[in-house]
Amino acid sequence: MLAKYWKQIGFIILIIAILFNITTKLINKSSLKSEIQDSAQYMLEQDKNNNTTKK
């Protein structure tokens, strides 16, 4: 019986895995504002480090 329905069982497992992945990404999603602030802070730190090493 399992051999007869292996494609359907695999497809259902695949759908569950995809839904789990999507919900995990939505729950752990950070806001755009915090991403932009973190990127700007990183760029300022890198610029400061580059300026201090060049002198």
Phi and psi restraints in degrees (value plus and minus 20) as a CYANA .aco file:
   2 LEU   PHI     -84.9   -44.9
   2 LEU   PSI     -57.7   -17.7
   3 ALA   PHI     -85.3   -45.3
   3 ALA   PSI     -48.8    -8.8
   4 LYS   PHI     -92.5   -52.5
   4 LYS   PSI     -52.0   -12.0
   5 TYR   PHI    -132.6   -92.6
   5 TYR   PSI       0.2    40.2
   6 TRP   PHI     -85.2   -45.2
   6 TRP   PSI     -52.1   -12.1
   7 LYS   PHI     -88.1   -48.1
   7 LYS   PSI     -63.2   -23.2
   8 GLN   PHI     -86.0   -46.0
   8 GLN   PSI     -60.4   -20.4
   9 ILE   PHI     -84.8   -44.8
   9 ILE   PSI     -63.8   -23.8
  10 GLY   PHI     -83.3   -43.3
  10 GLY   PSI     -59.5   -19.5
  11 PHE   PHI     -85.4   -45.4
  11 PHE   PSI     -61.4   -21.4
  12 ILE   PHI     -84.6   -44.6
  12 ILE   PSI     -62.3   -22.3
  13 ILE   PHI     -83.4   -43.4
  13 ILE   PSI     -60.1   -20.1
  14 LEU   PHI     -83.0   -43.0
  14 LEU   PSI     -64.4   -24.4
  15 ILE   PHI     -82.6   -42.6
  15 ILE   PSI     -63.0   -23.0
  16 ILE   PHI     -82.3   -42.3
  16 ILE   PSI     -61.7   -21.7
  17 ALA   PHI     -84.3   -44.3
  17 ALA   PSI     -61.1   -21.1
  18 ILE   PHI     -85.5   -45.5
  18 ILE   PSI     -64.9   -24.9
  19 LEU   PHI     -83.1   -43.1
  19 LEU   PSI     -59.8   -19.8
  20 PHE   PHI     -83.1   -43.1
  20 PHE   PSI     -62.0   -22.0
  21 ASN   PHI     -83.5   -43.5
  21 ASN   PSI     -64.6   -24.6
  22 ILE   PHI     -84.1   -44.1
  22 ILE   PSI     -65.9   -25.9
  23 THR   PHI     -86.4   -46.4
  23 THR   PSI     -55.2   -15.2
  24 THR   PHI     -84.5   -44.5
  24 THR   PSI     -61.8   -21.8
  25 LYS   PHI     -87.2   -47.2
  25 LYS   PSI     -57.2   -17.2
  26 LEU   PHI     -89.2   -49.2
  26 LEU   PSI     -57.2   -17.2
  27 ILE   PHI     -90.3   -50.3
  27 ILE   PSI     -61.0   -21.0
  28 ASN   PHI    -111.3   -71.3
  28 ASN   PSI      -8.1    31.9
  29 LYS   PHI     -90.3   -50.3
  29 LYS   PSI     110.7   150.7
  30 SER   PHI    -113.7   -73.7
  30 SER   PSI     136.6   176.6
  31 SER   PHI     -96.0   -56.0
  31 SER   PSI     137.0   177.0
  32 LEU   PHI     -85.0   -45.0
  32 LEU   PSI     -57.4   -17.4
  33 LYS   PHI     -81.3   -41.3
  33 LYS   PSI     -65.1   -25.1
  34 SER   PHI     -88.1   -48.1
  34 SER   PSI     -55.0   -15.0
  35 GLU   PHI     -84.0   -44.0
  35 GLU   PSI     -62.9   -22.9
  36 ILE   PHI     -86.4   -46.4
  36 ILE   PSI     -62.7   -22.7
  37 GLN   PHI     -83.9   -43.9
  37 GLN   PSI     -62.6   -22.6
  38 ASP   PHI     -83.1   -43.1
  38 ASP   PSI     -61.1   -21.1
  39 SER   PHI     -85.5   -45.5
  39 SER   PSI     -62.4   -22.4
  40 ALA   PHI     -84.8   -44.8
  40 ALA   PSI     -62.0   -22.0
  41 GLN   PHI     -82.4   -42.4
  41 GLN   PSI     -62.6   -22.6
  42 TYR   PHI     -82.4   -42.4
  42 TYR   PSI     -64.7   -24.7
  43 MET   PHI     -83.7   -43.7
  43 MET   PSI     -60.1   -20.1
  44 LEU   PHI     -84.1   -44.1
  44 LEU   PSI     -61.9   -21.9
  45 GLU   PHI     -84.5   -44.5
  45 GLU   PSI     -61.4   -21.4
  46 GLN   PHI     -86.1   -46.1
  46 GLN   PSI     -59.2   -19.2
  47 ASP   PHI     -85.4   -45.4
  47 ASP   PSI     -61.2   -21.2
  48 LYS   PHI     -84.9   -44.9
  48 LYS   PSI     -62.2   -22.2
  49 ASN   PHI     -84.0   -44.0
  49 ASN   PSI     -58.9   -18.9
  50 ASN   PHI     -87.8   -47.8
  50 ASN   PSI     -58.1   -18.1
  51 ASN   PHI     -89.0   -49.0
  51 ASN   PSI     -56.4   -16.4
  52 THR   PHI     -94.9   -54.9
  52 THR   PSI     -50.0   -10.0
  53 THR   PHI    -100.4   -60.4
  53 THR   PSI     -44.3    -4.3
  54 LYS   PHI     -95.7   -55.7
  54 LYS   PSI     -45.5    -5.5
